[in-house]
């Protein structure tokens, strides 16, 4: 073949080069769109936060709707499943940290069932109110789980939560559920 003739291999290379250029341009456009979308989201976030405000606790908005965060209408919209799971996960982590801080080694050395019982109390009460169970804390630190269960039941909290307190006390008394012990 003479120079300048179109060989099949060179045409194929030309097609590949053109295809690569088109692909690069499409990738650039997609990247630009993604970047624009991210900027729009950031701008919208700033705008809506300036309009709605940022609240960490529920409040009643101007028309009496329970609202939280950045204008989240809980009265009408509520929470989606993934939002509930996110909140639950965060609260479970907090409950465990409360127990680790308040009970230290006694919590770390406790069996799983007793840890779960204490975390349930921490989840329900929060750190300040759980910290008020001084005699229960002393019993746990000394390894007297029977007394810890008694102190949990001998509280205003137990009368408020009913069966929950009974179940937690049973969990504190023994690492095995009552039904398994009776067999």
C-alpha positions as CSV (number, residue, x, y, z in Angstrom):
1,X,0.0,0.0,0.0
2,X,1.1,3.5,-0.7
3,X,1.5,6.2,1.8
4,X,-1.8,8.0,2.3
5,X,-3.9,4.9,1.6
6,X,-6.5,4.1,4.3
7,X,-5.5,0.8,5.8
8,X,-8.2,-0.9,8.0
9,X,-5.9,-0.7,11.0
10,X,-5.5,3.0,10.8
11,X,-9.2,3.6,10.3
12,X,-9.8,1.5,13.4
13,X,-7.3,3.6,15.4
14,X,-9.1,6.7,14.2
15,X,-12.4,5.4,15.4
16,X,-11.0,4.4,18.7
17,X,-9.4,7.9,19.1
18,X,-12.8,9.6,18.2
19,X,-14.6,7.3,20.6
20,X,-12.2,8.1,23.4
21,X,-12.6,11.8,22.9
22,X,-16.4,11.5,23.0
23,X,-16.2,9.4,26.1
24,X,-13.8,11.9,27.8
25,X,-16.2,14.7,26.9
26,X,-19.2,12.8,28.3
27,X,-17.2,12.0,31.5
28,X,-16.3,15.7,31.8
29,X,-20.0,16.7,31.4
30,X,-21.1,14.1,34.0
31,X,-18.5,15.3,36.4
32,X,-19.5,18.9,35.8
33,X,-23.2,18.0,36.4
34,X,-22.3,16.2,39.6
35,X,-20.3,19.2,40.8
36,X,-23.1,21.5,39.9
37,X,-25.5,19.3,41.8
38,X,-23.3,19.3,44.9
39,X,-23.0,23.1,44.8
40,X,-26.7,23.4,44.4
41,X,-27.3,21.1,47.3
42,X,-24.9,23.1,49.5
43,X,-26.5,26.4,48.4
44,X,-30.0,25.0,49.1
45,X,-28.9,23.8,52.5
46,X,-27.5,27.2,53.4
47,X,-30.7,28.9,52.1
48,X,-33.2,26.6,53.8
49,X,-31.2,26.7,57.1
50,X,-31.3,30.5,57.1
51,X,-35.1,30.4,56.5
52,X,-36.0,27.6,58.9
53,X,-33.3,27.8,61.6
54,X,-31.4,25.0,63.3
55,X,-33.1,23.4,66.3
56,X,-31.8,20.5,68.3
57,X,-35.0,20.0,70.2
58,X,-38.6,19.7,69.1
59,X,-40.7,22.9,69.0
60,X,-44.1,24.1,67.8
61,X,-43.8,26.0,64.5
62,X,-45.9,29.1,63.7
63,X,-48.9,26.9,62.8
64,X,-48.6,24.5,65.8
65,X,-46.8,21.6,64.0
66,X,-44.1,19.7,66.0
67,X,-40.9,20.5,64.2
68,X,-37.2,19.6,64.7
69,X,-33.8,20.1,63.1
70,X,-34.1,22.3,60.0
71,X,-37.8,22.7,59.6
72,X,-38.7,19.0,59.8
73,X,-42.4,18.8,60.3
74,X,-42.8,15.7,62.5
75,X,-46.6,16.2,62.9
76,X,-47.3,15.6,59.2
77,X,-44.2,13.9,57.9
78,X,-42.8,11.9,60.8
79,X,-39.7,9.9,60.3
80,X,-38.7,7.4,57.6
81,X,-37.5,3.9,58.5
82,X,-33.8,4.7,57.8
83,X,-34.0,7.9,59.9
84,X,-35.5,5.9,62.8
85,X,-32.7,3.3,62.5
86,X,-30.1,6.1,62.4
87,X,-31.5,7.6,65.6
88,X,-31.7,4.2,67.2
89,X,-28.1,3.4,66.3
90,X,-26.9,6.7,67.7
91,X,-28.9,6.3,70.9
92,X,-27.7,2.7,71.4
93,X,-24.1,3.8,71.1
94,X,-24.7,6.6,73.6
95,X,-26.3,4.1,76.0
96,X,-23.3,1.9,75.8
97,X,-20.9,4.8,76.4
98,X,-23.0,5.9,79.4
99,X,-22.6,2.5,80.9
100,X,-18.9,2.3,80.2
101,X,-18.4,5.7,81.8
102,X,-20.6,5.1,84.9
103,X,-19.7,1.4,85.6
104,X,-16.2,1.1,84.1
105,X,-14.6,-2.3,84.7
106,X,-17.7,-3.7,86.3
107,X,-19.6,-3.1,83.0
108,X,-16.8,-4.4,80.9
109,X,-16.6,-7.6,83.0
110,X,-20.4,-8.1,83.2
111,X,-21.9,-10.9,81.1
112,X,-23.8,-9.8,77.9
113,X,-27.3,-10.1,79.4
114,X,-26.4,-7.8,82.4
115,X,-24.7,-5.3,80.0
116,X,-27.9,-5.3,77.9
117,X,-30.0,-4.6,81.0
118,X,-27.8,-1.7,82.1
119,X,-27.8,-0.3,78.5
120,X,-31.6,-0.5,78.4
121,X,-31.7,1.6,81.6
122,X,-29.2,4.1,80.2
123,X,-31.2,4.3,77.0
124,X,-34.4,5.0,79.0
125,X,-33.0,7.2,81.7
126,X,-30.0,9.0,80.2
127,X,-26.8,9.6,82.1
128,X,-27.9,12.1,84.8
129,X,-30.9,10.0,86.0
130,X,-29.1,6.7,85.8
131,X,-26.3,8.3,87.8
132,X,-28.9,8.8,90.6
133,X,-29.1,5.1,91.2
134,X,-26.2,5.3,93.7
135,X,-27.0,2.1,95.7
136,X,-27.5,0.1,92.5
137,X,-24.1,1.5,91.3
138,X,-22.4,0.4,94.5
139,X,-23.9,-3.0,94.3
140,X,-22.8,-3.5,90.7
141,X,-19.2,-2.3,91.5
142,X,-19.0,-4.8,94.3
143,X,-20.4,-7.6,92.1
144,X,-23.7,-8.0,94.0
145,X,-26.1,-8.4,91.2
146,X,-29.0,-9.5,93.4
147,X,-28.8,-6.3,95.4
148,X,-28.4,-4.3,92.1
149,X,-31.7,-5.9,90.8
150,X,-33.4,-5.1,94.2
151,X,-32.2,-1.4,94.0
152,X,-33.4,-1.1,90.4
153,X,-36.9,-2.3,91.5
154,X,-36.8,-0.1,94.6
155,X,-37.2,3.1,92.6
156,X,-39.7,5.5,91.2
157,X,-38.4,4.5,87.8
158,X,-39.6,0.9,88.3
159,X,-43.1,2.1,89.2
160,X,-43.1,4.2,86.0
161,X,-41.9,1.5,83.5
162,X,-43.6,-1.5,85.1
163,X,-42.8,-4.8,83.2
164,X,-39.6,-3.3,81.8
165,X,-38.2,-2.9,85.3
166,X,-39.1,-6.5,86.1
167,X,-37.4,-7.8,83.0
168,X,-34.3,-5.7,83.6
169,X,-34.1,-6.8,87.3
170,X,-34.3,-10.4,86.1
171,X,-31.5,-9.8,83.6
172,X,-29.4,-8.2,86.4
173,X,-30.0,-11.2,88.7
174,X,-28.8,-13.9,86.3
175,X,-27.0,-14.3,83.1
176,X,-29.6,-16.8,82.0
177,X,-33.3,-16.0,81.3
178,X,-35.7,-17.1,84.0
179,X,-37.4,-19.6,81.7
180,X,-34.1,-21.4,81.1
181,X,-33.3,-21.6,84.8
182,X,-36.6,-23.2,85.6
183,X,-36.1,-26.2,83.3
